[in-house]
Amino acid sequence: MNILHIDCSPRPESHSRQLSAAIVEKLFEVAPGASISRRDFAAAPLPHAAPDYATTLSSPATLAAPLSGALDLSEVLIREVEAADVIVIGTPMHNLTVPSVLKAWIDQILRAGRTFMSTPAGKMGMLRDRAVFIGIASGGVFTGDRANQPDFLTPYLSAVLGSIGLKTLQFFPLQATAFLDRDQATLAREKALARIDLTAMARAHVRRL
C-alpha cells in the first residue's frame, strides 16, 4: 500500500504535524509494509500558479495546445495522487480556511480533462476514490457545541476534492490549540484519533490488488 503524506504547517512541531504523523502510525499498524511518498509544503512549498500554467488552463483551446512545460508540475502531483492508496493531510486552519500552501497544491491537481470533466451538472471527478484522512489543528473552536468561529475549511476540501473523485474523506479536528498545554494536546489528539475508520482504506487496498 502507498501512502501520500502531506504536511502544511510552517511550524516544525505543530499540532497538525503531530496529528498527521499519528494517523500515519495508525495506518502502519494495519499495513506495516506500506510505503510513503512525502510532501512537506513548509520545507518545499509549491509555487503558486505561474503565467504559463494559468494561460494554458484559461480555455479549452489553450488546454488542447498547452504551452511547453506548463503542465509538468501539475502532472507530477496528479500522478502522486493516482499512485496513492491512501492520502494523509495535516493542516492548520489559517483564517478560517486552508493555508495558501495547500491551496497551491489543490490548484495544480484540479485540471479540466485530466482530473475532472465539466458537465451541465457541474464537475465530475475522473480519479479513483480512495481514503483521505485530514488532521486539522485550529487555535480556536470551529465545530461542536463550543464553536465560536466559522468553518470554511472542511466544506471547501469536501467540495474541491470530491470534484476530482476523492469522496471518502475523514476529518480529525484538534481545536483550541492556543489554550492547550502539552498533556492536554496529547489527550485531545488521542480523542481525535479514536474516531479513525480504516475500513475505507482497506477497501481501497483490496481494489488495488
PyMOL commands that set and color helices and strands:
alter all, ss='L'
color gray80, all
select helices_A, chain A and resi 15-30+51-56+60-64+72-83+100-109+153-162+177-179+182-193+199-208
alter helices_A, ss='H'
color red, helices_A
select strands_A, chain A and resi 2-7+35-40+86-92+116-119+122-125+131-137+168-174
alter strands_A, ss='S'
color yellow, strands_A
deselect
rebuild
show_as cartoon
